[in-house]
């Protein structure tokens, strides 16, 4: 899958990385994601590290912002009642 911004080179994210990005953005932990995808927590940690590098972000918030911007998750899904 190739995604790009007008201001920079395309960011190439694999299908598996998109799955991991989506699950991270939905609030799942590495262990929970590993269980859902039938992978080890170590593998998910590696995916997370690679995703951070590919997206050029430093934390989970950056991954979530990317997912929302690309329409992988909807911010409306996370409406909190106070």
C-alpha positions in Angstrom: 0.0 0.0 0.0 1.4 3.4 -1.0 0.3 6.5 0.8 1.7 10.0 0.1 1.6 13.6 1.2 1.9 16.3 -1.3 4.9 17.7 0.6 7.0 14.6 0.9 8.0 11.2 -0.6 5.4 8.4 -0.5 5.2 6.4 2.7 5.0 2.7 1.9 3.2 0.7 4.6 2.6 -3.0 4.3 -0.9 -4.5 4.8 0.2 -6.0 8.1 1.6 -2.6 9.3 -1.8 -1.1 8.4 -3.5 -3.7 10.6 -1.1 -2.9 13.4 -1.6 0.9 13.0 -5.4 0.5 13.1 -5.3 -1.7 16.2 -2.8 0.7 17.9 -5.1 3.6 17.1 -8.1 1.7 18.6 -6.2 1.5 21.9 -5.0 -2.1 21.9 -1.8 -3.0 23.7 1.0 -4.9 21.9 0.0 -8.0 23.8 -3.7 -7.6 22.7 -2.7 -7.0 19.1 -0.4 -10.0 19.2 -3.3 -12.2 20.4 -5.7 -10.8 17.7 -3.2 -11.3 14.9 -1.7 -14.6 16.2 1.8 -13.1 16.4 4.2 -12.7 19.3 4.4 -9.5 21.3 8.0 -9.2 20.2 6.8 -9.2 16.5 4.3 -6.5 17.2 7.0 -4.5 19.0 9.1 -4.8 15.9 6.2 -3.7 13.7 5.6 -0.7 16.0 9.3 0.3 15.8 9.2 0.0 12.0 6.0 2.0 11.7 7.4 4.8 13.9 10.4 5.0 11.6 8.4 4.9 8.4 6.0 7.6 9.5 8.8 9.7 11.0 7.0 10.0 14.3 8.2 9.5 17.9 5.3 8.1 19.7 1.9 6.4 19.7 0.1 9.7 19.4 1.8 10.2 16.0 0.6 6.8 14.8 -2.9 7.7 15.9 -2.8 11.0 14.1 -1.6 9.3 11.0 -4.4 6.7 11.2 -7.1 9.4 11.7 -5.7 11.5 8.8 -5.7 8.5 6.5 -9.2 7.5 7.5 -8.1 4.2 9.0 -10.0 5.1 12.2 -12.7 7.6 12.9 -12.2 10.2 15.6 -15.9 10.0 16.2 -15.5 6.4 17.4 -13.7 7.8 20.5 -16.3 10.2 21.8 -15.9 10.3 25.6 -18.6 11.3 28.0 -17.4 13.3 30.9 
